[in-house]
Amino acid sequence: MQNCNQRLRALAGIVLALGLPATAPAQTASPERIEEVAKRGAEVMPFDLKQTQHIFTKTETGGVQQVVVRDPADAGQIELIRQHLTKISQDFARGDFSDPARIHGEDMPGLAELRSAPSGKFGVEYRELPNGAEIAYSSEDPALIAAVHRWFDAQITEHGHDAVPGHPHGAMHRMHKN
């Protein structure tokens, strides 16, 4: 019995160790880079970055990007979030990632792969949340899934405190739907 428990603990440790890199937050960019990205972001995104939070949750098939208000009573910011995410979800479905390129640069990790995704190989689905909206990205192609994950890491890194990694398996996703 003791040998079985040791094996289970060892297996749990391996699973935990393998799972951490996929969900660990990326390093933070320099204060100058964060300021530059915030300035560019304000030119592209109509909502107030200080009044909202970006949440990037990696999944086995891609990921979920949420933008939610910090104050649930802020109906104006909620509407601006929904308008923007509706627009960019339609752009992304057509392979147009010009908005994130304007904010983060043409060499943003994952961007080239997402732009060149073959038709029907990369799904983009917009959904409203009570306190904002989200876009779910999905693919069966491991290269595109990895591109989404790198793209999310870049955004978490460069948006500073305005962006955070979500929890795997939809934990953060479900929290914002209640």
C-alpha positions as CSV (number, residue, x, y, z in Angstrom):
1,M,0.0,0.0,0.0
2,Q,2.8,2.4,0.9
3,N,4.5,1.7,-2.5
4,C,1.2,2.5,-4.3
5,N,0.9,5.8,-2.4
6,Q,4.5,6.7,-3.3
7,R,3.7,6.1,-6.9
8,L,0.6,8.2,-6.8
9,R,2.4,11.1,-5.2
10,A,5.2,10.8,-7.8
11,L,2.6,10.8,-10.6
12,A,0.8,13.7,-9.1
13,G,4.1,15.7,-8.9
14,I,4.9,15.0,-12.5
15,V,1.4,16.0,-13.6
16,L,1.6,19.2,-11.6
17,A,5.1,20.0,-12.9
18,L,4.0,19.5,-16.5
19,G,0.8,21.5,-16.0
20,L,2.5,24.6,-14.6
21,P,4.3,25.9,-17.7
22,A,1.1,26.0,-19.6
23,T,-0.7,28.2,-17.0
24,A,2.1,30.1,-15.3
25,P,2.0,33.9,-16.0
26,A,4.5,35.2,-18.5
27,Q,7.2,37.6,-17.4
28,T,6.2,41.2,-17.2
29,A,7.6,43.6,-19.9
30,S,9.6,46.7,-19.0
31,P,7.6,49.7,-17.6
32,E,8.4,51.6,-20.8
33,R,7.0,48.8,-23.0
34,I,3.9,48.5,-20.8
35,E,3.3,52.2,-21.1
36,E,3.8,52.1,-24.9
37,V,1.4,49.2,-25.3
38,A,-1.2,51.0,-23.0
39,K,-0.9,54.1,-25.2
40,R,-1.4,52.1,-28.4
41,G,-4.2,50.1,-26.8
42,A,-6.1,53.3,-25.9
43,E,-6.0,54.2,-29.6
44,V,-7.4,50.8,-30.7
45,M,-9.7,49.8,-27.8
46,P,-12.7,52.1,-27.0
47,F,-13.0,51.1,-23.4
48,D,-11.0,52.4,-20.5
49,L,-8.1,50.0,-19.7
50,K,-8.0,51.0,-16.1
51,Q,-11.7,50.3,-15.7
52,T,-11.5,46.8,-17.2
53,Q,-9.5,43.6,-16.9
54,H,-8.3,41.3,-19.7
55,I,-8.3,37.6,-18.8
56,F,-6.5,35.1,-21.0
57,T,-7.3,31.4,-20.3
58,K,-5.4,28.8,-22.3
59,T,-7.3,25.6,-23.1
60,E,-6.4,22.3,-24.7
61,T,-7.9,23.5,-28.0
62,G,-6.8,27.2,-27.9
63,G,-8.1,29.7,-25.4
64,V,-10.6,32.1,-24.1
65,Q,-10.0,35.9,-24.0
66,Q,-12.3,37.8,-21.7
67,V,-12.6,41.5,-21.1
68,V,-14.7,42.4,-18.1
69,V,-15.4,45.6,-16.1
70,R,-13.9,46.1,-12.7
71,D,-17.2,47.7,-11.6
72,P,-20.2,45.5,-12.6
73,A,-22.5,48.6,-12.5
74,D,-20.5,50.3,-15.3
75,A,-23.0,49.7,-18.2
76,G,-21.1,52.1,-20.5
77,Q,-17.9,50.2,-20.3
78,I,-19.7,46.9,-20.7
79,E,-21.2,48.2,-23.9
80,L,-17.9,49.4,-25.2
81,I,-16.3,46.0,-24.4
82,R,-19.0,44.2,-26.3
83,Q,-18.8,46.5,-29.3
84,H,-15.0,46.1,-29.5
85,L,-15.0,42.3,-29.0
86,T,-17.8,41.9,-31.6
87,K,-15.7,43.8,-34.1
88,I,-12.4,42.0,-33.5
89,S,-14.0,38.6,-33.4
90,Q,-15.3,39.2,-36.9
91,D,-11.9,40.6,-38.0
92,F,-10.1,37.6,-36.5
93,A,-12.5,35.1,-38.1
94,R,-11.4,36.7,-41.5
95,G,-7.7,36.4,-40.5
96,D,-7.4,40.2,-39.9
97,F,-5.3,40.7,-36.8
98,S,-4.4,44.3,-37.5
99,D,-5.7,45.6,-34.2
100,P,-3.3,43.5,-32.0
101,A,-0.5,44.2,-34.5
102,R,-1.1,47.9,-34.0
103,I,-0.9,47.5,-30.3
104,H,1.9,44.9,-29.9
105,G,3.8,45.1,-33.2
106,E,3.9,43.0,-36.3
107,D,6.3,40.5,-34.7
108,M,4.0,39.7,-31.8
109,P,4.4,36.0,-30.9
110,G,1.8,33.7,-32.5
111,L,0.4,36.4,-34.8
112,A,1.9,35.2,-38.1
113,E,0.5,31.7,-37.6
114,L,-3.0,33.0,-36.7
115,R,-3.1,35.3,-39.7
116,S,-2.2,32.5,-42.0
117,A,-4.5,29.8,-40.5
118,P,-6.3,27.9,-43.3
119,S,-10.0,28.6,-43.6
120,G,-12.0,26.3,-41.3
121,K,-8.9,25.4,-39.2
122,F,-9.3,28.2,-36.6
123,G,-12.5,28.9,-34.8
124,V,-13.4,32.3,-33.3
125,E,-16.6,32.6,-31.2
126,Y,-17.9,35.8,-29.5
127,R,-20.0,35.5,-26.4
128,E,-21.5,38.2,-24.1
129,L,-20.9,37.9,-20.3
130,P,-22.9,39.8,-17.7
131,N,-19.9,42.0,-17.0
132,G,-18.3,42.2,-20.5
133,A,-17.6,39.7,-23.3
134,E,-15.3,37.0,-24.4
135,I,-13.9,35.4,-27.5
136,A,-13.1,31.7,-27.6
137,Y,-10.4,30.5,-30.0
138,S,-10.3,26.9,-31.0
139,S,-8.4,24.6,-33.4
140,E,-7.5,20.9,-33.7
141,D,-4.1,21.9,-35.2
142,P,-1.4,21.8,-32.5
143,A,0.6,24.5,-34.2
144,L,-2.4,26.9,-34.1
145,I,-3.1,26.0,-30.5
146,A,0.5,26.8,-29.6
147,A,0.2,30.0,-31.5
148,V,-2.8,31.1,-29.5
149,H,-0.9,30.3,-26.3
150,R,2.1,32.3,-27.3
151,W,-0.2,35.2,-28.4
152,F,-1.9,35.1,-25.0
153,D,1.5,35.1,-23.2
154,A,2.6,38.2,-25.2
155,Q,-0.6,40.0,-24.2
156,I,-0.3,39.1,-20.5
157,T,3.3,40.2,-20.6
158,E,2.8,43.5,-22.3
159,H,-0.5,44.7,-20.7
160,G,0.9,44.7,-17.2
161,H,-1.7,44.7,-14.5
162,D,-4.5,45.2,-17.0
163,A,-4.2,41.5,-18.1
164,V,-4.0,38.3,-16.2
165,P,-3.9,34.6,-17.0
166,G,-7.1,32.8,-16.4
167,H,-7.5,29.4,-14.7
168,P,-7.5,26.2,-16.9
169,H,-10.7,24.2,-17.4
170,G,-12.9,27.2,-17.4
171,A,-12.7,28.1,-13.7
172,M,-12.4,31.8,-14.4
173,H,-14.8,31.5,-17.3
174,R,-17.5,30.1,-15.1
175,M,-16.8,32.6,-12.4
176,H,-17.6,35.5,-14.7
177,K,-20.8,34.0,-16.0
178,N,-22.5,33.9,-12.5
